[in-house]
Amino acid sequence: MTPATAPHARTGATPGGTRMPALYLSHGAPPLADDPVWPGELAAWSAELPRPRAILMVSAHWEEAPLALGATEPAPLVYDFWGFPEHYYRVRYDAPGAPELAASVRALLRAPGTPVQDIPDRGLDHGAYVPLVEMYPEADIPVLQVSLPTLDPRRLMDIGRTLAPLRDEGVLIVGSGFFTHNLAALRHTGPGVPAWSAEFDAWGHEALAAGDVDALLDFEAKSPSGRLAHPRTEHFAPLFVTLGAADATGDLAARRDPVDGFWMGLSKRSLQFG
């Protein structure tokens, strides 16, 4: 799970020549690197994208209010997990910092009055670096992580809409969570995919295909098994930043699902808009 040194082929336009898509991805856990299928799916997905000038990550694993900007200079990764084999704590992802992107984020958010703070020693957590290791293993694209200042879907959509102009500047906006996420319930189920995970995944797929944003915003009440699929909603919350960034440019209908299926009973559905 260390960054590769071989060139990573890209297709698509160069930054500045096209609007970058907005992504929501299921980020997995540190052992994602050992899965026989999923790393290849993430690598194939990134190879189809235009090369970003910078990446803005919103991870389920950083909640901080007011909205916080993480390190803009190289900082240690945040190994925010426990009980794993030692080699997972030796993973590196030495991506460049993104001070120019941070300045743009501050300007965009402060214009409508959204408070912003800086936490300059806060490195990337596993919701950010685990998928980036697979998608951009050279670690040569500047990355900025920002916090979730709230779990309220509507407020997060507003933040995504505010940040949408970054897409026209070559910035890849990525909401990183997990399409279903209830680790406690998995401990009490047998092998295979639990019904609650399969039901929520199917419902979410249909709601997205229909463009039913209102249902998604009220997913805890409108979806089957919503409270089982997300007993706490932080892993679904980054989706709403992505939806806002897509909605602002009319890209909600231009959706595809580059990754689907299940991993250890959880839906790994991941989305691209635009």
C-alpha positions in Angstrom: 0.0 0.0 0.0 3.0 2.3 -0.6 2.8 4.7 -3.5 3.9 3.2 -6.8 6.7 4.8 -8.8 5.6 3.7 -12.3 3.8 6.3 -14.4 0.0 6.2 -14.0 -1.7 6.7 -17.4 -4.4 9.3 -17.7 -7.0 10.1 -20.3 -9.2 13.3 -20.7 -8.5 17.0 -20.9 -5.9 18.9 -19.0 -6.9 21.1 -16.1 -8.4 24.4 -17.2 -9.8 22.8 -20.4 -12.7 21.0 -18.8 -14.9 21.0 -15.7 -13.8 18.4 -13.2 -16.4 15.9 -12.1 -17.6 15.7 -8.5 -17.2 12.3 -6.8 -18.5 10.4 -3.8 -16.6 7.3 -3.0 -16.8 4.5 -0.4 -13.4 4.6 1.0 -13.0 1.2 2.7 -10.6 0.6 5.6 -6.9 0.1 5.6 -7.2 -3.6 4.4 -8.8 -2.3 1.2 -5.3 -2.5 -0.3 -5.4 -6.3 0.2 -8.7 -6.8 -1.6 -8.3 -8.6 -4.9 -10.8 -6.4 -6.8 -11.5 -3.0 -5.2 -8.1 -1.4 -5.7 -8.2 -2.1 -9.4 -11.7 -0.6 -9.6 -10.4 2.6 -8.0 -7.3 2.7 -10.2 -9.4 2.2 -13.4 -11.8 4.9 -12.3 -9.1 7.5 -11.8 -7.4 6.6 -15.1 -10.6 7.7 -16.9 -10.7 11.1 -15.2 -9.1 14.3 -16.4 -6.0 14.9 -14.3 -6.8 17.2 -11.4 -4.8 20.3 -10.6 -5.7 19.6 -7.0 -8.0 17.4 -4.9 -10.4 18.6 -2.2 -11.3 15.8 0.2 -14.3 15.8 2.6 -14.0 12.7 4.7 -16.5 11.0 7.1 -13.6 10.8 9.6 -13.2 14.5 10.3 -16.0 16.4 12.0 -15.0 19.8 13.1 -17.0 23.0 13.5 -16.6 25.7 12.2 -15.5 24.1 8.9 -11.8 23.5 9.2 -9.0 23.4 6.6 -6.3 20.8 7.2 -2.6 21.0 6.5 -1.5 23.0 3.5 2.1 21.8 3.9 3.2 18.2 4.3 2.0 16.7 7.6 1.9 13.2 9.1 -1.1 11.1 8.2 -3.8 10.5 10.8 -3.9 6.8 11.5 -7.4 6.9 13.0 -8.0 3.2 13.5 -7.0 0.7 16.1 -6.1 -3.0 16.3 -4.8 -3.5 12.8 -1.4 -5.1 11.9 1.6 -2.9 12.2 2.2 -2.5 8.4 -1.0 -0.5 8.0 0.5 2.2 10.3 3.6 2.5 8.1 1.7 3.5 5.0 2.8 6.9 3.6 1.1 9.3 1.2 3.3 12.3 0.8 1.1 14.4 -1.5 2.0 18.1 -1.9 0.1 20.6 0.2 -2.4 22.9 -1.5 -2.1 26.4 -0.1 -3.6 28.0 -3.2 -6.7 25.8 -3.0 -7.0 26.6 0.7 -7.1 30.3 -0.1 -9.8 29.7 -2.7 -11.9 27.6 -0.3 -11.6 30.3 2.3 -12.7 33.0 -0.1 -15.6 31.1 -1.5 -17.0 30.1 1.9 -16.4 33.4 3.7 -18.2 35.3 1.0 -21.6 34.0 2.0 -20.6 34.2 5.7 -19.6 30.6 6.4 -17.0 30.6 9.2 -13.7 28.9 8.4 -10.8 27.9 10.6 -7.3 26.5 9.9 -5.8 23.5 11.7 -2.4 23.5 10.0 -1.0 20.3 11.6 -4.0 18.1 10.7 -2.9 15.5 8.1 -5.0 13.3 5.9 -7.0 10.6 7.7 -7.7 7.2 6.3 -11.0 8.3 4.7 -8.7 10.5 2.5 -5.5 8.6 2.0 -6.7 5.0 1.7 -8.6 5.6 -1.6 -6.0 8.1 -2.8 -3.2 5.5 -2.5 -5.1 3.4 -5.0 -6.3 6.2 -7.3 -3.3 8.4 -7.4 -0.4 6.3 -6.1 2.3 8.7 -7.2 1.1 11.2 -4.6 2.0 14.0 -6.9 -1.3 16.0 -6.9 -1.8 18.6 -4.2 -4.5 17.5 -1.7 -6.5 19.6 0.8 -8.8 18.0 3.4 -11.6 19.9 4.9 -13.9 18.9 7.8 -17.6 18.2 8.0 -18.8 21.1 10.1 -22.3 19.5 10.4 -24.1 16.3 9.5 -27.2 18.2 8.3 -27.7 17.2 4.6 -29.1 20.6 3.5 -26.3 22.6 5.0 -23.8 20.2 3.4 -25.4 20.6 0.0 -25.1 24.4 0.4 -21.4 24.0 1.1 -21.0 21.9 -2.0 -22.8 24.4 -4.1 -20.6 27.2 -2.7 -17.5 25.2 -3.6 -18.7 24.2 -7.0 -16.7 26.9 -8.9 -13.5 25.1 -7.9 -14.4 22.4 -10.4 -13.8 24.9 -13.3 -10.3 25.5 -11.9 -9.2 21.8 -12.2 -10.2 20.8 -8.7 -11.6 17.3 -8.1 -14.1 17.5 -5.2 -14.4 14.2 -3.4 -16.8 13.2 -0.7 -15.4 10.1 1.0 -17.7 7.9 3.2 -19.3 4.5 2.8 -22.7 3.9 1.1 -23.8 1.7 4.0 -22.0 1.7 7.4 -23.0 -0.2 10.5 -20.0 -2.1 11.9 -21.8 -3.1 15.1 -24.6 -4.8 13.2 -22.2 -6.7 11.1 -20.9 -8.4 14.2 -24.3 -10.0 14.7 -24.9 -11.2 11.2 -23.7 -14.2 9.3 -21.7 -14.4 6.1 -23.0 -12.5 3.0 -24.7 -9.2 2.6 -27.2 -8.2 5.4 -30.7 -7.4 4.2 -30.4 -3.8 5.6 -27.3 -3.1 3.6 -28.8 -4.6 0.3 -32.1 -2.7 0.8 -30.5 0.6 1.4 -28.1 0.2 -1.5 -30.9 -0.6 -3.9 -33.0 2.3 -2.6 -30.2 4.8 -2.9 -29.3 3.6 -6.4 -32.9 4.1 -7.5 -33.2 7.5 -5.8 -30.1 8.7 -7.5 -31.2 7.4 -10.8 -34.5 9.3 -10.4 -32.7 12.4 -9.3 -34.8 12.4 -6.2 -32.8 14.7 -4.1 -35.6 15.4 -1.6 -35.7 11.7 -0.8 -32.0 11.5 -0.4 -32.0 14.6 1.9 -34.6 12.8 4.1 -32.9 9.4 3.8 -33.3 8.4 7.4 -37.1 8.6 7.1 -37.6 7.8 3.4 -35.3 4.8 2.9 -35.8 1.2 4.0 -33.4 0.2 6.8 -32.0 3.8 6.7 -31.3 3.8 10.5 -29.7 0.4 10.3 -27.6 1.3 7.3 -26.5 4.5 9.0 -27.1 4.4 12.8 -24.9 7.5 12.7 -24.9 9.4 9.5 -21.3 10.6 9.1 -20.4 8.1 6.4 -23.4 9.2 4.2 -22.9 12.9 4.9 -20.1 13.6 2.4 -22.4 12.6 -0.4 -24.3 15.8 0.2 -21.3 18.0 -0.4 -20.8 16.1 -3.7 -24.5 16.5 -4.6 -24.3 20.2 -3.9 -21.2 20.6 -6.1 -23.0 18.7 -8.9 -26.3 20.4 -8.5 -24.8 23.9 -8.8 -23.6 23.0 -12.4 -26.6 21.0 -13.5 -24.7 17.7 -13.4 -27.0 15.6 -11.2 -28.4 13.8 -14.2 -24.9 13.1 -15.5 -24.3 10.4 -13.0 -22.6 7.0 -13.2 -21.6 4.4 -10.6 -18.0 3.4 -11.4 -17.9 1.1 -8.3 -20.7 -1.0 -6.9 -21.1 -4.2 -5.0 -20.3 -5.0 -1.4 -17.3 -5.4 0.8 -17.6 -7.3 4.1 -21.4 -6.8 3.8 -21.2 -3.0 3.3 -22.1 -1.3 0.0 -19.1 0.2 -1.7 -21.2 2.1 -4.2 -19.3 5.1 -5.5 -20.6 7.9 -7.7 -19.4 10.3 -10.4 -21.3 13.4 -11.4 -20.2 15.2 -14.6 
